[in-house]
Amino acid sequence: MRYGVRGDIIHSLTEESLLVFGELSDKWHGFLGLHSRRPQVTKHLRGPSDGMQLVISPKKVRSSVASGSERGGVRVGVKREIMSSPPPSTQMDVPAWISSHSPNTGVLDVSATPSYTEKEVTQAVQKALGTENVTYRSPEQERALHAVINNESPVIVVLPTGGGKSLTFMGPACLPQAGVTIVVAPFRALEDNIISRCEEKGIECLKWAFGELSPERNLLRRVILDECHLTYTASNYRVRLNHLCHLRVLNCPMILLTATLPPVSVPELMDVMRIRHPVIIRACTGRTNIQYMVQRCSIGDHVAVACGMARRWRIGLERGIFYCRSRELAEEVAVALRGSGFDNSRHFHSTSEGKDEALETWLEKGGFITATGALGTGVDFPGIVYIVHVGVPYGLVDFAQESGRGARNGEAVTSIILLDDAEYTKLEKTDAAALTTDEFFMRQFIQGKECRRLALGQYLDGTARTCRDLGGLQCDQCGEGLADWHHGEKKEAVEERAFEEMLDEVQRHCGFCWVFKKADEAEHRLDQCRERRVGVSIAQSERLRGLIAIHKQCRVCWRCGISQRICDGVEKGRPCRWNGVASVLWLAWFYSGVAAAEGGFQGKEFEQYAKWLGRRAEGKIQGVIVSNGMKLLWDQAQHKHSRRGLEVRKDAADEKVIQDALGSAATVPEGGAVRDKVVTDVAARREQVIEWLSQHCIYCEVTERHYGSNKHWHKTCRKSQAVPDECGYDSTLEWQAEMDEFRRGQCWSCKVDIDGCGLRESGKVTCGYGDVIMPVIYLLYRRKWLEKWIKQEGYKVGFGVAQLQKWLNEESSKGGVTRSRAVEAFEAYACEFSRA
């Protein structure tokens, strides 16, 4: 039957009035004996049950149904229909789809809920946690648990990732006469994870399948909607999530759980789920044990850089995840990781074949897995310590969920967003009006110049808090993040390159002559060497290799003696890259005395030496345990690299003296004017100040805080550590790392690649530009001297730190000499500096 109403009434109709009108219509149909066009639905009123049962609409709903005995139970499901269409019924009190199966299946009367003692609640929590020692992760977790037990409804619970949301349904399921709990799990990975954890704790748990009803089970106690934020963030492409609101007609408490519900999105969730007056329990979602970083790379290099990260990270049975925006990119990164030596790396996607096997292998053996957002919400796996987003995440909510997969057991986690220059520029140029709120705060997180946690806290909690406010690991904007990490990455990469270069050089030469003479006198093959030395021969080097017994804890190749982090010959089933090279060097170093003088070998016998080479070395190399033989190779490579660097710098200094001498002569450039001798004087003054600052604390000298002796290193300066002026050593490192982004090729000062420039690990200066000029420029910037100088010279510099750093790396030809703006500024400061 159809009804006609006036047009002005339609505008005043509410959802509640429509439901009431529908119920009245059904009753009139029943009284008049008319056929109703829809199955009967009883309106659900909040509060204690009035004894009325419900009939669910025949519309199919993506959800899950739980059932359990009086001992308690949890049933989970994902992307399933809650029931098949029931036949028409004229009963108002008992739904046809329930009564046709079992009179014992239905909704538990809320007024009949038993009350529990504190002891019973404690015992239930002990079972759910699997421990006798009950401690709550936060007051909000405890409050949420008691809200569920006391049948408060509807309740929205916002706890951080790893904040123990699952206790809100696992705990009550362990109570006496617990009834049945429905858990709606939006992802299959989350569904399987919940079931596994329930079975591990001995909690009765069944996975519901479409069309199932369980007459042997009893009564429904509550409905839990996990990761409820997906009802409005993912419903556009997972349309059936829109149907979850139909669960509101169930006459039982409803609990909505999430770790990412921005305060601004609460009304949207309430509207989607048909909630009017929820109880909201919200905890700070900041994760103190996650260190957030953002790293840029060249266009198209993101996959290669990601693999480089994986190689340098010291990962064993620990786990890491590379999140990708698309399935194709996840597959590409996984293939690249396997090509980099991570043979177990696979990709995970909700529809990919073999995803379950990939997940099991990753959980069993550790290492890396690539994934889309299908592995990004709700799942709880231990040992995840590295999380990389390859590309810009879809939004801050997704990022918080995915980065929150780590640190579930309190581990320290590194979370990095890796994006290439094209992505960064595109994000920078996007009009803010074209971004959603979620995307806008994601951009703030990536491109903001302040603490990364400010964007997270402001959006997700409504309260902006920094790393220092939370007392957590500091992000790359707060001093302990990208600067130190990038410095360590560069250092390790340079050391490994030096090691490989040494072995490559020896492989191209006669290894014996390379040790006893020089490389230019060893340019012949080993088997063509005419030199005759007692005990030194190819046969003797092979004998030495055969006598070496590698300690079982050492991760070195048993064929060539090189660390397995570098040599993968045995693992890949192919010849070693430097087969036989190490044994030649070991033999030569034994007879040349290098092994005793620099390697720490204290014996004299050949056999003793072989045993010593195979023993476990003190300390690790690249995070792995190695033998004395590998450590000897590594140390000699680093010594050789350092000596070569000093020679390059000495040659550069000699060249500079020659150029200065030539520059001081009268030369006639275009226009007939004689070059101003002041240019040479300025350059000389620059070197004079560099030399002075190399021997004194840069902080004390630039800030003019001269108290006693300043002959200490900036890193150990107590004054810089005590004064909160952001001029400490860590801040200068961060500045240098940012400045390096605009540098290409080799450093003009030390003549080495930019990656190896300024790797200063002690008070000894390795590069006048990287170790002196750049820190000084930063301190001058912080003290406003640089700003005044720029205005005085009439230069125009764009707004922002990045624009300033880019400008400082541009070339300047002022005074007839080409150098960077940073060097020009330093020269101006050097002319004012009065201490040297």
ZATI-752489 format. One line per 4 residues: number of its first residue (from 1); their letters; for each residue x, z negated, y of C-alpha. Coordinates in steps of 0.05 Angstrom, whole numbers, plus 5000, padded with zeros to 4 digits. Example, Ala and Ser with C-alpha at 12.3 -4.5 7.8 and 13.67 -1.06 7.14 Angstrom:
% ZATI-752489
1	AS	5246:4844:4910 | 5273:4857:4979
***
This chain:
% ZATI-752489
1	MRYG	5000:5000:5000 | 5025:5016:5070 | 5010:4979:5134 | 5007:5002:5206
5	VRGD	5029:4958:5264 | 5034:4967:5339 | 5100:4992:5365 | 5112:4933:5411
9	IIHS	5108:4885:5351 | 5166:4919:5316 | 5215:4898:5370 | 5197:4825:5361
13	LTEE	5202:4824:5285 | 5259:4783:5257 | 5290:4781:5188 | 5253:4716:5174
17	SLLV	5186:4742:5197 | 5194:4804:5153 | 5208:4761:5092 | 5147:4717:5107
21	FGEL	5104:4779:5117 | 5129:4807:5051 | 5112:4744:5013 | 5042:4741:5043
25	SDKW	5031:4814:5025 | 5052:4801:4952 | 5002:4743:4947 | 4946:4785:4976
29	HGFL	4963:4840:4926 | 4959:4789:4869 | 4893:4760:4895 | 4862:4829:4903
33	GLHS	4891:4855:4838 | 4930:4910:4873 | 4996:4939:4847 | 5055:4916:4888
37	RRPQ	5107:4967:4908 | 5165:4918:4895 | 5181:4861:4848 | 5163:4793:4873
41	VTKH	5215:4754:4913 | 5209:4682:4930 | 5240:4664:4997 | 5296:4615:4991
45	LRGP	5293:4556:5038 | 5356:4516:5052 | 5357:4444:5031 | 5335:4410:4967
49	SDGM	5299:4452:4916 | 5224:4450:4919 | 5217:4471:4847 | 5206:4544:4864
53	QLVI	5246:4594:4823 | 5270:4661:4848 | 5263:4733:4827 | 5321:4776:4849
57	SPKK	5308:4845:4878 | 5322:4902:4830 | 5376:4928:4878 | 5443:4926:4842
61	VRSS	5493:4878:4871 | 5569:4878:4863 | 5581:4808:4840 | 5590:4764:4780
65	VASG	5549:4712:4744 | 5578:4648:4717 | 5553:4607:4660 | 5576:4545:4625
69	SERG	5553:4486:4585 | 5542:4417:4614 | 5616:4406:4608 | 5624:4455:4664
73	GVRV	5646:4527:4668 | 5666:4582:4714 | 5649:4655:4707 | 5684:4708:4746
77	GVKR	5672:4782:4756 | 5691:4839:4800 | 5653:4901:4824 | 5597:4892:4775
81	EIMS	5522:4895:4779 | 5490:4826:4776 | 5431:4849:4733 | 5393:4909:4710
85	SPPP	5325:4924:4742 | 5273:4875:4715 | 5202:4895:4697 | 5147:4878:4746
89	STQM	5122:4806:4741 | 5063:4769:4769 | 5095:4701:4759 | 5114:4667:4824
93	DVPA	5154:4609:4795 | 5198:4638:4739 | 5234:4705:4748 | 5218:4756:4695
97	WISS	5292:4772:4682 | 5304:4698:4666 | 5242:4680:4628 | 5246:4741:4584
101	HSPN	5313:4717:4557 | 5314:4641:4555 | 5275:4584:4586 | 5341:4546:4594
105	TGVL	5374:4597:4639 | 5362:4589:4713 | 5380:4554:4776 | 5394:4480:4775
109	DVSA	5350:4437:4819 | 5396:4413:4874 | 5359:4347:4879 | 5378:4333:4806
113	TPSY	5453:4339:4820 | 5488:4278:4791 | 5531:4234:4836 | 5603:4223:4816
117	TEKE	5649:4164:4821 | 5717:4169:4853 | 5749:4161:4784 | 5709:4220:4756
121	VTQA	5729:4264:4815 | 5802:4244:4806 | 5801:4260:4732 | 5770:4328:4746
125	VQKA	5823:4344:4798 | 5878:4322:4750 | 5852:4370:4698 | 5846:4427:4748
129	LGTE	5916:4416:4774 | 5946:4401:4706 | 5980:4338:4730 | 5967:4264:4733
133	NVTY	5995:4261:4804 | 5938:4282:4850 | 5961:4304:4919 | 5923:4349:4965
137	RSPE	5959:4403:5003 | 5921:4387:5066 | 5865:4342:5091 | 5822:4405:5097
141	QERA	5831:4420:5023 | 5806:4351:5004 | 5748:4357:5053 | 5729:4425:5024
145	LHAV	5730:4398:4953 | 5683:4341:4970 | 5638:4388:5008 | 5630:4429:4945
149	INNE	5618:4368:4901 | 5567:4341:4950 | 5529:4408:4951 | 5538:4422:5025
153	SPVI	5517:4493:5039 | 5533:4542:5065 | 5607:4524:5073 | 5661:4569:5100
157	VVLP	5731:4545:5079 | 5792:4573:5114 | 5857:4550:5083 | 5925:4584:5087
161	TGGG	5949:4629:5031 | 5975:4582:4978 | 5933:4527:5008 | 5895:4511:4944
165	KSLT	5828:4545:4954 | 5818:4553:4879 | 5813:4477:4872 | 5745:4481:4905
169	FMGP	5715:4514:4844 | 5764:4494:4788 | 5758:4420:4806 | 5681:4415:4806
173	ACLP	5680:4456:4741 | 5717:4399:4707 | 5665:4345:4726 | 5615:4317:4676
177	QAGV	5549:4357:4675 | 5583:4407:4720 | 5532:4462:4707 | 5552:4533:4722
181	TIVV	5594:4562:4778 | 5592:4635:4798 | 5658:4660:4825 | 5656:4728:4859
185	APFR	5724:4760:4854 | 5731:4826:4894 | 5793:4851:4858 | 5808:4859:4784
189	ALED	5877:4830:4793 | 5847:4769:4825 | 5794:4765:4770 | 5847:4766:4715
193	NIIS	5890:4716:4753 | 5832:4666:4760 | 5814:4672:4686 | 5886:4662:4665
197	RCEE	5893:4600:4708 | 5828:4570:4683 | 5847:4582:4611 | 5915:4551:4623
201	KGIE	5882:4488:4649 | 5830:4486:4593 | 5771:4502:4638 | 5715:4540:4603
205	CLKW	5713:4608:4635 | 5678:4672:4616 | 5685:4742:4646 | 5617:4771:4659
209	AFGE	5600:4843:4641 | 5542:4884:4667 | 5476:4870:4632 | 5499:4804:4602
213	LSPE	5456:4742:4602 | 5477:4679:4567 | 5418:4641:4537 | 5464:4590:4506
217	RNLL	5488:4569:4575 | 5450:4523:4619 | 5442:4521:4694 | 5472:4550:4757
221	RRVI	5503:4499:4803 | 5537:4539:4859 | 5563:4607:4881 | 5635:4616:4905
225	LDEC	5653:4679:4943 | 5728:4685:4943 | 5764:4726:4996 | 5699:4729:5036
229	HLTY	5733:4765:5094 | 5729:4829:5053 | 5653:4831:5063 | 5665:4857:5133
233	TASN	5736:4884:5131 | 5730:4927:5068 | 5656:4942:5064 | 5665:5010:5098
237	YRVR	5703:5039:5038 | 5677:4991:4985 | 5603:4999:5001 | 5576:4952:4948
241	LNHL	5609:4893:4982 | 5551:4900:5031 | 5504:4877:4975 | 5536:4809:4967
245	CHLR	5489:4783:5020 | 5434:4785:4967 | 5466:4725:4934 | 5438:4684:4992
249	VLNC	5370:4684:4958 | 5397:4641:4902 | 5371:4570:4908 | 5440:4537:4903
253	PMIL	5498:4521:4949 | 5543:4578:4971 | 5617:4569:4987 | 5657:4624:5022
257	LTAT	5733:4621:5015 | 5787:4658:5053 | 5856:4650:5084 | 5844:4700:5140
261	LPPV	5781:4690:5181 | 5796:4696:5255 | 5750:4653:5297 | 5727:4715:5333
265	SVPE	5704:4744:5266 | 5661:4684:5244 | 5597:4713:5276 | 5610:4779:5239
269	LMDV	5616:4743:5172 | 5553:4702:5187 | 5515:4766:5203 | 5540:4803:5141
273	MRIR	5525:4745:5093 | 5459:4725:5127 | 5485:4656:5146 | 5458:4618:5205
277	HPVI	5486:4547:5206 | 5549:4542:5164 | 5595:4483:5155 | 5664:4509:5174
281	IRAC	5726:4475:5147 | 5788:4506:5178 | 5861:4489:5169 | 5921:4519:5206
285	TGRT	5938:4582:5167 | 6011:4584:5189 | 6060:4588:5131 | 6122:4548:5149
289	NIQY	6164:4573:5091 | 6158:4647:5108 | 6210:4680:5153 | 6180:4740:5189
293	MVQR	6221:4799:5211 | 6212:4870:5235 | 6264:4924:5222 | 6267:4995:5248
297	CSIG	6303:5054:5215 | 6314:5127:5230 | 6257:5176:5220 | 6246:5190:5146
301	DHVA	6296:5138:5122 | 6247:5083:5104 | 6250:5094:5029 | 6327:5096:5028
305	VACG	6331:5034:5072 | 6281:4998:5027 | 6325:5013:4967 | 6386:4989:5005
309	MARR	6351:4923:5018 | 6335:4916:4944 | 6407:4929:4924 | 6434:4878:4972
313	WRIG	6384:4823:4957 | 6407:4774:4906 | 6349:4776:4859 | 6347:4757:4786
317	LERG	6284:4730:4754 | 6255:4722:4823 | 6206:4774:4848 | 6196:4819:4907
321	IFYC	6139:4865:4929 | 6143:4929:4970 | 6074:4940:5000 | 6057:5012:5018
325	RSRE	5998:5042:5056 | 5984:5094:5003 | 5989:5103:4928 | 6035:5163:4937
329	LAEE	6084:5123:4979 | 6083:5066:4928 | 6100:5115:4873 | 6156:5146:4915
333	VAVA	6187:5078:4929 | 6182:5058:4856 | 6217:5121:4834 | 6272:5109:4886
337	LRGS	6281:5037:4863 | 6290:5060:4791 | 6342:5109:4815 | 6377:5052:4849
341	GFDN	6385:5013:4785 | 6319:4974:4782 | 6295:5006:4718 | 6235:4959:4710
345	SRHF	6206:4976:4778 | 6136:5006:4774 | 6079:5016:4823 | 6012:4979:4821
349	HSTS	5947:5008:4844 | 5876:4991:4824 | 5866:5060:4791 | 5937:5074:4767
353	EGKD	5950:5082:4692 | 5992:5027:4661 | 5982:4980:4720 | 5970:4921:4672
357	EALE	6035:4935:4635 | 6072:4943:4701 | 6046:4876:4724 | 6064:4841:4659
361	TWLE	6135:4870:4659 | 6145:4848:4731 | 6120:4777:4717 | 6163:4772:4654
365	KGGF	6228:4803:4678 | 6226:4794:4753 | 6253:4845:4801 | 6212:4890:4846
369	ITAT	6143:4921:4843 | 6111:4969:4893 | 6038:4961:4908 | 5980:4979:4953
373	GALG	5931:4927:4980 | 5902:4920:4910 | 5955:4868:4896 | 5950:4838:4964
377	TGVD	5892:4789:4963 | 5881:4723:4926 | 5930:4732:4868 | 5975:4673:4855
381	FPGI	6042:4690:4822 | 6103:4645:4825 | 6173:4664:4845 | 6157:4717:4898
385	VYIV	6212:4710:4950 | 6217:4779:4982 | 6159:4818:5013 | 6169:4884:5049
389	HVGV	6116:4926:5083 | 6139:4998:5084 | 6103:5024:5145 | 6055:4991:5193
393	PYGL	6004:4947:5156 | 5931:4965:5167 | 5919:4902:5207 | 5941:4830:5217
397	VDFA	5890:4804:5166 | 5917:4849:5111 | 5988:4832:5130 | 5975:4757:5129
401	QESG	5943:4763:5060 | 5998:4806:5031 | 6057:4767:5060 | 6022:4704:5035
405	RGAR	6032:4725:4963 | 6100:4693:4968 | 6121:4620:4971 | 6066:4596:4924
409	NGEA	6111:4541:4897 | 6145:4524:4962 | 6201:4576:4958 | 6231:4604:5022
413	VTSI	6205:4675:5031 | 6231:4734:5071 | 6175:4779:5098 | 6198:4843:5132
417	ILLD	6159:4900:5163 | 6201:4963:5156 | 6181:5022:5200 | 6217:5083:5224
421	DAEY	6227:5102:5297 | 6169:5152:5296 | 6120:5099:5272 | 6145:5049:5323
425	TKLE	6140:5099:5381 | 6070:5121:5359 | 6047:5049:5356 | 6078:5035:5424
429	KTDA	6043:5094:5457 | 5974:5082:5426 | 5923:5062:5478 | 5900:4990:5467
433	AALT	5828:5012:5476 | 5835:5055:5414 | 5856:4996:5370 | 5811:4946:5336
437	TDEF	5825:4873:5350 | 5859:4868:5282 | 5903:4927:5297 | 5918:4903:5368
441	FMRQ	5945:4836:5343 | 5984:4873:5289 | 6018:4912:5345 | 6031:4848:5383
445	FIQG	6064:4819:5321 | 6109:4880:5313 | 6127:4896:5385 | 6120:4830:5421
449	KECR	6183:4800:5449 | 6164:4728:5434 | 6156:4689:5370 | 6121:4730:5316
453	RLAL	6078:4670:5297 | 6044:4671:5365 | 6004:4733:5346 | 5987:4705:5278
457	GQYL	5964:4638:5305 | 5927:4664:5364 | 5887:4714:5323 | 5877:4677:5257
461	DGTA	5871:4605:5282 | 5854:4612:5355 | 5916:4571:5371 | 5983:4603:5388
465	RTCR	6041:4565:5357 | 6114:4583:5352 | 6162:4573:5294 | 6189:4511:5329
469	DLGG	6118:4484:5340 | 6104:4489:5265 | 6173:4466:5244 | 6179:4526:5198
473	LQCD	6230:4579:5183 | 6246:4616:5246 | 6228:4689:5255 | 6276:4742:5281
477	QCGE	6251:4730:5352 | 6267:4655:5349 | 6340:4658:5330 | 6349:4652:5254
481	GLAD	6316:4717:5233 | 6338:4788:5241 | 6401:4773:5280 | 6433:4731:5225
485	WHHG	6401:4772:5170 | 6423:4837:5201 | 6493:4809:5212 | 6496:4788:5138
489	EKKE	6469:4856:5116 | 6522:4892:5156 | 6577:4847:5131 | 6558:4856:5058
493	AVEE	6551:4931:5066 | 6619:4936:5099 | 6652:4894:5045 | 6622:4935:4989
497	RAFE	6642:5000:5023 | 6714:4974:5031 | 6716:4957:4957 | 6691:5025:4936
501	EMLD	6739:5061:4983 | 6798:5023:4954 | 6780:5041:4883 | 6766:5114:4902
505	EVQR	6834:5117:4937 | 6871:5088:4877 | 6834:5136:4830 | 6860:5195:4871
509	HCGF	6932:5169:4870 | 6982:5139:4822 | 6958:5067:4819 | 7027:5039:4804
513	CWVF	7061:5073:4863 | 7001:5056:4907 | 7017:4982:4895 | 7093:4983:4894
517	KKAD	7101:5035:4950 | 7051:5065:4998 | 6992:5112:4991 | 7030:5171:5021
521	EAEH	7083:5161:4966 | 7032:5158:4911 | 6999:5226:4918 | 7010:5246:4846
525	RLDQ	6972:5233:4782 | 6984:5169:4743 | 7007:5207:4681 | 7056:5247:4723
529	CRER	7092:5188:4754 | 7168:5193:4748 | 7181:5121:4766 | 7204:5077:4709
533	RVGV	7187:5004:4716 | 7196:4950:4663 | 7128:4933:4632 | 7089:4980:4676
537	SIAQ	7056:5038:4639 | 6988:5066:4623 | 6994:5040:4551 | 7009:4970:4577
541	SERL	6949:4972:4624 | 6904:4990:4566 | 6934:4934:4525 | 6918:4886:4582
545	RGLI	6847:4909:4585 | 6839:4898:4510 | 6864:4826:4516 | 6814:4807:4570
549	AIHK	6754:4767:4544 | 6701:4764:4598 | 6666:4696:4605 | 6594:4700:4581
553	QCRV	6566:4678:4649 | 6602:4732:4687 | 6562:4793:4707 | 6617:4844:4702
557	CWRC	6622:4909:4663 | 6659:4896:4597 | 6689:4966:4598 | 6718:4970:4668
561	GISQ	6716:4898:4694 | 6675:4915:4757 | 6615:4874:4779 | 6549:4898:4749
565	RICD	6521:4898:4820 | 6566:4958:4832 | 6580:4989:4764 | 6520:5008:4722
569	GVEK	6555:5052:4671 | 6538:5011:4610 | 6466:4999:4633 | 6455:5073:4647
573	GRPC	6493:5096:4585 | 6544:5136:4623 | 6619:5132:4638 | 6641:5080:4687
577	RWNG	6657:5106:4756 | 6727:5075:4759 | 6744:5071:4686 | 6816:5046:4677
581	VASV	6829:5036:4751 | 6821:4960:4751 | 6869:4949:4692 | 6923:4991:4727
585	LWLA	6917:4949:4790 | 6916:4883:4751 | 6980:4903:4715 | 7015:4925:4779
589	WFYS	6994:4862:4815 | 7021:4819:4758 | 7091:4849:4763 | 7090:4854:4839
593	GVAA	7072:4781:4847 | 7007:4793:4884 | 6966:4760:4829 | 7006:4696:4837
597	AEGG	7016:4696:4912 | 6945:4718:4933 | 6902:4714:4871 | 6914:4643:4849
601	FQGK	6945:4658:4780 | 6994:4602:4764 | 7021:4623:4697 | 7079:4668:4678
605	EFEQ	7061:4698:4610 | 7026:4764:4602 | 6975:4735:4553 | 6959:4677:4600
609	YAKW	6946:4728:4654 | 6897:4766:4610 | 6859:4701:4595 | 6858:4683:4669
613	LGRR	6830:4751:4689 | 6770:4740:4642 | 6753:4670:4665 | 6697:4653:4712
617	AEGK	6719:4655:4785 | 6703:4601:4835 | 6647:4623:4880 | 6606:4686:4875
621	IQGV	6610:4757:4900 | 6546:4788:4927 | 6509:4729:4897 | 6531:4739:4825
625	IVSN	6581:4703:4781 | 6643:4745:4769 | 6711:4739:4734 | 6778:4724:4766
629	GMKL	6796:4797:4755 | 6736:4822:4795 | 6749:4771:4850 | 6822:4793:4854
633	LWDQ	6800:4865:4863 | 6748:4845:4916 | 6795:4802:4956 | 6850:4854:4957
637	AQHK	6800:4906:4981 | 6778:4861:5039 | 6850:4845:5057 | 6867:4919:5057
641	HSRR	6806:4934:5100 | 6825:4880:5150 | 6897:4905:5155 | 6874:4975:5165
645	GLEV	6827:4952:5220 | 6884:4916:5256 | 6926:4979:5252 | 6870:5021:5281
649	RKDA	6861:4972:5339 | 6936:4969:5351 | 6939:5046:5354 | 6880:5045:5402
653	ADEK	6915:4994:5446 | 6979:5036:5446 | 6938:5097:5464 | 6906:5059:5521
657	VIQD	6974:5039:5549 | 6994:5112:5550 | 6929:5133:5582 | 6935:5078:5635
661	ALGS	7005:5101:5650 | 6982:5173:5658 | 6922:5150:5698 | 6966:5112:5748
665	AATV	7003:5176:5766 | 6977:5216:5824 | 6932:5271:5798 | 6892:5319:5839
669	PEGG	6821:5329:5814 | 6770:5377:5842 | 6763:5372:5917 | 6837:5358:5926
673	AVRD	6829:5282:5931 | 6879:5237:5895 | 6847:5194:5841 | 6836:5123:5864
677	KVVT	6887:5077:5832 | 6835:5021:5834 | 6804:5052:5771 | 6866:5036:5731
681	DVAA	6870:4967:5763 | 6798:4953:5743 | 6812:4974:5671 | 6873:4929:5669
685	RREQ	6833:4872:5697 | 6780:4884:5644 | 6831:4877:5589 | 6861:4816:5622
689	VIEW	6793:4780:5623 | 6778:4802:5552 | 6844:4771:5530 | 6827:4706:5567
693	LSQH	6756:4701:5538 | 6784:4716:5469 | 6821:4650:5473 | 6767:4608:5507
697	CIYC	6694:4592:5497 | 6653:4648:5527 | 6594:4602:5542 | 6636:4551:5580
701	EVTE	6673:4604:5619 | 6612:4646:5640 | 6567:4586:5656 | 6627:4553:5692
705	RHYG	6617:4488:5655 | 6690:4469:5654 | 6694:4399:5623 | 6761:4388:5590
709	SNKH	6789:4442:5544 | 6749:4505:5534 | 6793:4530:5478 | 6740:4529:5425
713	WHKT	6693:4580:5394 | 6625:4594:5425 | 6592:4582:5357 | 6619:4511:5355
717	CRKS	6608:4496:5429 | 6571:4430:5434 | 6551:4444:5506 | 6514:4507:5488
721	QAVP	6480:4471:5431 | 6457:4414:5476 | 6431:4455:5535 | 6364:4490:5522
725	DECG	6380:4553:5562 | 6375:4604:5505 | 6449:4620:5515 | 6473:4596:5447
729	YDST	6514:4634:5396 | 6453:4655:5355 | 6421:4686:5416 | 6483:4728:5430
733	LEWQ	6482:4752:5357 | 6410:4774:5365 | 6427:4810:5429 | 6485:4846:5395
737	AEMD	6440:4868:5337 | 6389:4895:5386 | 6443:4931:5427 | 6470:4962:5363
741	EFRR	6404:4999:5355 | 6424:5044:5413 | 6496:5056:5391 | 6518:5113:5347
745	GQCW	6583:5134:5313 | 6645:5092:5322 | 6658:5035:5371 | 6702:5058:5429
749	SCKV	6740:4993:5427 | 6756:4978:5354 | 6748:5050:5329 | 6706:5030:5269
753	DIDG	6635:5048:5251 | 6581:5011:5289 | 6560:4976:5225 | 6628:4944:5220
757	CGLR	6638:4929:5294 | 6641:4856:5315 | 6638:4824:5246 | 6669:4760:5273
761	ESGK	6670:4702:5225 | 6718:4656:5262 | 6747:4644:5331 | 6791:4705:5322
765	VTCG	6765:4766:5360 | 6759:4830:5319 | 6732:4875:5374 | 6738:4867:5449
769	YGDV	6671:4901:5460 | 6629:4871:5404 | 6659:4801:5406 | 6670:4792:5481
773	IMPV	6636:4843:5526 | 6567:4842:5493 | 6561:4766:5490 | 6584:4762:5563
777	IYLL	6533:4814:5584 | 6478:4774:5549 | 6499:4710:5585 | 6501:4747:5651
781	YRRK	6431:4773:5637 | 6405:4703:5622 | 6437:4676:5686 | 6407:4732:5730
785	WLEK	6477:4757:5750 | 6463:4824:5716 | 6397:4833:5753 | 6431:4821:5820
789	WIKQ	6487:4869:5804 | 6438:4924:5784 | 6401:4916:5850 | 6466:4914:5889
793	EGYK	6489:4980:5858 | 6421:5012:5871 | 6407:5028:5798 | 6337:5038:5771
797	VGFG	6323:5007:5704 | 6257:5009:5665 | 6216:4946:5653 | 6231:4903:5592
801	VAQL	6291:4880:5552 | 6291:4941:5507 | 6295:4988:5567 | 6352:4946:5596
805	QKWL	6390:4949:5530 | 6380:5023:5525 | 6405:5032:5596 | 6466:4989:5584
809	NEES	6487:5036:5527 | 6481:5098:5570 | 6543:5131:5598 | 6568:5119:5668
813	SKGG	6619:5162:5705 | 6626:5119:5766 | 6697:5119:5792 | 6715:5181:5752
817	VTRS	6719:5145:5685 | 6667:5152:5631 | 6644:5089:5596 | 6579:5053:5582
821	RAVE	6538:5016:5634 | 6553:4952:5597 | 6628:4962:5606 | 6618:4980:5679
825	AFEA	6579:4915:5689 | 6632:4875:5653 | 6687:4906:5696 | 6648:4885:5758
829	YACE	6643:4815:5731 | 6717:4815:5712 | 6736:4830:5784 | 6697:4767:5805
833	FSRA	6724:4724:5748 | 6775:4675:5776 | 6799:4638:5714 | 6843:4691:5683
***
